[in-house]
Amino acid sequence: RIPGVLTIHNLSFQGWFDQRIFASLGLPASAWSIDGVETYGGVGFLKAGLQLADMVTTVSPTYACEIVRPEFGMGLEGLIAMRGDQVRGIVNGIDTAEWNPATDPALAANYSARNLGRRLANKRALEQHFGLESGDGPLFIMVSRLTWQKGADLIAEVLDHLVGNGGRLAILGSGDAAIEAALRDGAARHPGAVGVHFGYDEALSHRMQGGGDAILVPSRFEPCGLTQLYGLAYGCVPVVTRTGGLADTVIDANPAALAAGVATGVQFDGAHYHGIASAITRTIALYRQPDQWRQIQVNGMAADFSWGRSGAEYAAIYQQLAKGVS
């Protein structure tokens, strides 16, 4: 028998269908059971895969630990916990050829960690695109689905605090109508300081990473996340909730990490107003210390989140199973 590996991306999407489709699956009647595809009275493909796979992976070590708890397991936490050490987390990689500020054709000015001063041309171009005034404070960005999971509603709540402390914000994304309306109102309330582009534009997302000073990723849960990885590669400092892959990929700029010279971003606990407001205040304070800020940028740009690294971890699991060792 050929062993199988199931990779979970996001437990919010479980492939759940009405019981009526069971007859069309070509499975024996015995498969309709709690130990088979039956899930809360319907057909659950992800649940079935979790039971049948020889090994289960997900897209970050912290998310692998979180999903055995009810607040993250989406009803499957018990089954996942039963799999024990057969559930492993491997951080996603990024395409470092496509996401490379030294060669990215979307940028007004290419740069590397050795000449970060060239980022200023990208910042000015981004300000112009979003109709933002230039200032001496940081330019925050958010590139995301505008949903509850992504914490986009928190951005709408914290706009006054961000702008009041000297920050500006450019947002790219689309999602819930109520959140879009709140962000639109916020942009109208802060002309020249907040700009929003609803929809998605791949080239613009590159320009935002190349011109923004810090990227906000306030997710309530995040299996892995990619935008913070792009931010690290581009010297756009991630400001993230301490959850899932965000916790695994960003080193918080706490006193110990700053003293050791290893910080790559800002983490905060709890996806709520006070958590993100405090993180924004910390980020602005760090930005106003240029040498420290530049070190955080350089550290992030030196981090390896290529697929070569992640692929090697997947290959090790496949080879282990192929040898009949689990």
C-alpha positions as CSV (number, residue, x, y, z in Angstrom):
1,R,0.0,0.0,0.0
2,I,1.2,3.5,-0.9
3,P,1.2,5.7,2.2
4,G,-0.6,9.0,2.1
5,V,0.1,12.4,3.5
6,L,-2.8,15.0,4.1
7,T,-1.9,18.6,4.3
8,I,-4.3,20.9,6.1
9,H,-4.3,24.6,5.1
10,N,-7.2,26.1,6.9
11,L,-9.6,24.1,9.0
12,S,-12.3,26.6,8.2
13,F,-12.7,24.9,4.9
14,Q,-13.6,21.2,5.5
15,G,-15.3,20.0,2.4
16,W,-18.6,19.4,4.1
17,F,-21.6,18.2,2.0
18,D,-25.1,17.0,2.6
19,Q,-25.6,13.3,3.3
20,R,-27.4,12.8,0.0
21,I,-24.1,12.9,-2.0
22,F,-22.8,9.8,-0.2
23,A,-24.5,7.4,-2.6
24,S,-22.6,8.9,-5.5
25,L,-19.1,8.4,-3.9
26,G,-18.8,4.7,-4.7
27,L,-17.9,3.9,-1.1
28,P,-19.1,0.9,0.8
29,A,-22.0,1.4,3.2
30,S,-19.6,0.9,6.1
31,A,-17.9,4.2,5.3
32,W,-21.0,6.0,6.5
33,S,-20.0,6.0,10.1
34,I,-18.3,8.2,12.7
35,D,-15.1,6.4,11.8
36,G,-15.6,7.1,8.1
37,V,-16.9,10.1,6.2
38,E,-19.9,11.0,8.4
39,T,-19.4,14.4,10.1
40,Y,-22.3,15.9,12.1
41,G,-24.8,14.2,9.9
42,G,-23.1,15.2,6.6
43,V,-20.2,14.1,4.5
44,G,-16.9,15.5,5.7
45,F,-14.0,15.0,3.3
46,L,-11.4,16.7,5.5
47,K,-12.5,14.6,8.5
48,A,-12.2,11.4,6.4
49,G,-8.8,12.4,5.2
50,L,-7.6,13.1,8.8
51,Q,-8.6,9.5,9.7
52,L,-7.2,7.8,6.7
53,A,-3.9,9.6,6.1
54,D,-0.7,8.0,7.4
55,M,0.7,11.4,8.3
56,V,-0.9,14.8,8.6
57,T,0.9,18.1,8.0
58,T,-0.2,21.7,8.3
59,V,1.4,24.9,7.4
60,S,3.1,26.0,10.6
61,P,4.2,24.4,13.9
62,T,2.2,26.7,16.0
63,Y,-1.0,26.1,14.0
64,A,-0.4,22.3,14.4
65,C,-0.4,22.9,18.2
66,E,-3.4,25.2,18.1
67,I,-5.8,23.0,16.2
68,V,-6.1,20.5,19.0
69,R,-8.0,23.1,21.0
70,P,-11.7,23.9,20.5
71,E,-11.1,27.6,19.6
72,F,-9.0,26.6,16.6
73,G,-10.1,23.0,15.8
74,M,-13.4,23.9,14.2
75,G,-15.0,20.7,15.5
76,L,-12.2,18.4,14.5
77,E,-9.9,19.1,17.5
78,G,-10.6,15.7,19.1
79,L,-9.7,13.7,16.0
80,I,-6.6,15.8,15.4
81,A,-5.5,15.3,19.0
82,M,-5.9,11.6,18.6
83,R,-3.3,11.6,15.8
84,G,-0.7,12.9,18.2
85,D,2.8,13.2,16.8
86,Q,1.5,12.2,13.4
87,V,0.5,15.8,12.9
88,R,3.4,18.1,12.0
89,G,3.7,21.7,11.0
90,I,5.8,23.0,8.2
91,V,5.9,26.7,7.4
92,N,4.9,27.7,3.9
93,G,7.6,29.0,1.6
94,I,7.6,31.9,-0.9
95,D,8.8,32.2,-4.5
96,T,12.0,34.2,-3.8
97,A,12.5,34.8,-7.6
98,E,9.1,36.5,-7.9
99,W,9.3,38.2,-4.5
100,N,12.8,39.8,-4.7
101,P,13.1,43.6,-4.2
102,A,16.4,43.6,-6.0
103,T,14.8,42.5,-9.3
104,D,11.1,43.2,-8.9
105,P,9.9,45.0,-12.1
106,A,6.9,46.4,-10.3
107,L,9.0,48.7,-8.1
108,A,9.9,52.2,-8.9
109,A,13.4,51.5,-7.4
110,N,15.0,48.2,-6.8
111,Y,17.0,47.7,-3.6
112,S,18.6,45.2,-1.3
113,A,19.5,45.1,2.4
114,R,22.7,46.9,1.5
115,N,21.0,50.0,0.0
116,L,17.7,50.4,1.9
117,G,17.7,54.1,1.3
118,R,16.4,53.4,-2.2
119,R,13.1,52.3,-0.7
120,L,12.2,56.0,-0.3
121,A,11.4,56.3,-4.0
122,N,8.9,53.4,-3.6
123,K,7.4,55.0,-0.6
124,R,6.9,58.3,-2.4
125,A,5.3,56.5,-5.4
126,L,3.0,54.6,-3.0
127,E,1.9,57.8,-1.3
128,Q,1.1,59.3,-4.6
129,H,-0.9,56.3,-5.7
130,F,-3.1,56.4,-2.6
131,G,-3.3,60.2,-2.4
132,L,-1.4,60.3,0.9
133,E,0.6,63.2,2.2
134,S,4.3,62.7,2.9
135,G,5.3,62.8,6.5
136,D,8.0,61.8,8.9
137,G,6.0,59.0,10.4
138,P,5.8,55.4,9.2
139,L,3.6,54.3,6.3
140,F,1.6,51.2,7.4
141,I,0.1,48.9,4.8
142,M,-2.4,46.1,4.8
143,V,-2.8,43.6,1.9
144,S,-5.5,41.1,2.9
145,R,-9.0,39.8,2.5
146,L,-11.1,42.2,4.5
147,T,-12.7,39.7,6.8
148,W,-13.2,38.9,10.5
149,Q,-10.6,36.2,10.4
150,K,-8.0,38.6,9.1
151,G,-8.8,41.2,11.8
152,A,-9.7,43.8,9.2
153,D,-12.5,45.1,11.5
154,L,-9.7,45.9,14.0
155,I,-8.0,48.1,11.5
156,A,-11.1,50.2,11.1
157,E,-11.4,50.5,14.9
158,V,-7.7,51.6,15.3
159,L,-7.5,54.1,12.4
160,D,-7.9,57.2,14.7
161,H,-5.1,55.9,17.0
162,L,-2.8,55.2,14.1
163,V,-3.2,58.5,12.5
164,G,-3.2,60.4,15.8
165,N,0.2,59.0,16.5
166,G,1.7,60.1,13.2
167,G,1.2,57.0,11.1
168,R,-0.5,56.7,7.7
169,L,-2.1,53.7,6.2
170,A,-2.6,52.2,2.7
171,I,-5.0,49.2,2.3
172,L,-5.4,46.8,-0.6
173,G,-8.1,44.1,-0.4
174,S,-11.8,43.2,-0.5
175,G,-14.2,41.3,1.6
176,D,-17.1,41.9,4.0
177,A,-19.3,44.8,3.0
178,A,-19.6,46.1,6.5
179,I,-15.8,46.2,7.0
180,E,-15.3,47.8,3.6
181,A,-17.8,50.5,4.5
182,A,-16.0,51.1,7.9
183,L,-12.7,51.5,6.1
184,R,-14.2,53.8,3.5
185,D,-15.5,55.9,6.3
186,G,-12.1,56.0,8.0
187,A,-10.4,57.1,4.8
188,A,-12.9,59.9,4.4
189,R,-12.3,60.9,8.0
190,H,-8.6,61.0,7.5
191,P,-7.9,62.4,4.0
192,G,-4.3,62.3,3.1
193,A,-3.5,59.9,5.9
194,V,-5.6,56.8,4.9
195,G,-6.0,55.3,1.4
196,V,-8.0,52.3,0.4
197,H,-8.0,50.3,-2.9
198,F,-10.8,47.7,-2.9
199,G,-10.1,44.7,-5.0
200,Y,-6.8,43.0,-5.7
201,D,-3.9,44.1,-7.9
202,E,-0.8,41.9,-7.9
203,A,1.6,44.6,-9.1
204,L,0.2,47.0,-6.5
205,S,0.7,44.4,-3.8
206,H,4.4,44.3,-4.8
207,R,4.7,48.1,-4.7
208,M,3.1,48.2,-1.3
209,Q,5.6,45.8,0.1
210,G,8.4,47.7,-1.5
211,G,7.2,51.1,-0.3
212,G,5.5,50.5,3.0
213,D,7.4,50.8,6.3
214,A,5.3,48.2,8.2
215,I,2.7,45.7,7.3
216,L,-0.3,45.0,9.6
217,V,-1.4,41.4,9.9
218,P,-3.8,41.3,12.9
219,S,-5.4,37.9,12.2
220,R,-7.6,36.2,14.8
221,F,-6.1,32.9,13.6
222,E,-3.6,32.3,10.8
223,P,-2.5,28.9,9.6
224,C,0.6,30.3,8.1
225,G,0.2,33.6,6.3
226,L,2.2,34.9,3.3
227,T,2.0,38.7,3.5
228,Q,4.3,38.8,6.5
229,L,6.8,36.7,4.6
230,Y,6.7,39.1,1.7
231,G,7.1,41.9,4.2
232,L,10.2,40.3,5.7
233,A,11.7,39.8,2.3
234,Y,11.1,43.5,1.3
235,G,12.1,45.2,4.6
236,C,8.5,46.0,5.3
237,V,8.4,45.2,9.0
238,P,5.5,42.8,10.0
239,V,3.2,43.8,12.9
240,V,1.4,40.6,13.7
241,T,-0.9,38.7,16.1
242,R,1.0,36.1,18.1
243,T,-0.9,33.1,16.5
244,G,-0.2,30.3,14.0
245,G,2.4,30.9,11.4
246,L,2.7,34.6,12.3
247,A,4.2,33.5,15.7
248,D,6.6,31.1,13.9
249,T,7.9,33.5,11.3
250,V,8.2,36.9,13.1
251,I,10.6,37.5,16.0
252,D,9.2,40.1,18.3
253,A,11.2,43.3,18.9
254,N,11.2,42.8,22.7
255,P,14.1,44.1,24.8
256,A,15.9,40.7,24.7
257,A,15.6,40.3,20.9
258,L,16.7,43.9,20.3
259,A,19.7,43.5,22.6
260,A,20.6,40.2,20.8
261,G,20.1,41.9,17.4
262,V,17.6,39.2,16.1
263,A,14.2,41.0,16.0
264,T,12.4,41.0,12.7
265,G,9.0,42.6,13.6
266,V,6.4,43.3,16.3
267,Q,4.1,40.7,17.8
268,F,1.0,41.3,20.0
269,D,-1.3,39.1,22.0
270,G,-5.0,39.1,21.5
271,A,-6.8,40.3,18.4
272,H,-8.5,43.2,20.0
273,Y,-8.3,47.0,19.9
274,H,-5.9,47.4,22.8
275,G,-3.5,44.7,21.5
276,I,-3.2,46.2,18.0
277,A,-3.2,49.8,19.3
278,S,-0.3,49.0,21.7
279,A,1.6,47.3,18.8
280,I,1.2,50.3,16.6
281,T,2.5,52.5,19.3
282,R,5.5,50.3,19.7
283,T,6.1,50.2,16.0
284,I,6.1,53.9,15.7
285,A,8.5,54.2,18.6
286,L,10.9,51.8,16.9
287,Y,10.6,53.6,13.6
288,R,11.7,56.8,15.3
289,Q,15.0,55.0,16.1
290,P,16.5,54.7,12.6
291,D,19.5,52.5,13.5
292,Q,17.3,50.0,15.4
293,W,14.7,50.1,12.7
294,R,17.2,49.4,9.9
295,Q,18.6,46.4,11.9
296,I,15.1,45.0,12.2
297,Q,14.6,45.4,8.4
298,V,18.0,43.8,7.6
299,N,17.3,40.8,9.9
300,G,14.0,40.2,8.2
301,M,15.5,40.4,4.8
302,A,18.1,37.8,5.8
303,A,15.5,35.2,6.9
304,D,15.1,32.2,4.7
305,F,11.5,31.4,3.9
306,S,12.2,29.9,0.5
307,W,10.5,26.7,-0.7
308,G,13.9,25.0,-0.7
309,R,13.8,25.0,3.1
310,S,10.1,24.0,3.4
311,G,10.4,21.5,0.6
312,A,13.2,19.7,2.3
313,E,11.0,19.2,5.4
314,Y,8.2,17.7,3.3
315,A,10.7,15.5,1.4
316,A,11.9,14.1,4.7
317,I,8.3,13.1,5.7
318,Y,7.7,11.5,2.3
319,Q,11.0,9.6,2.5
320,Q,10.2,8.4,6.1
321,L,6.9,7.0,5.0
322,A,8.3,5.4,1.9
323,K,10.7,3.5,4.1
324,G,7.8,2.2,6.2
325,V,8.8,4.3,9.2
326,S,6.2,6.4,10.9
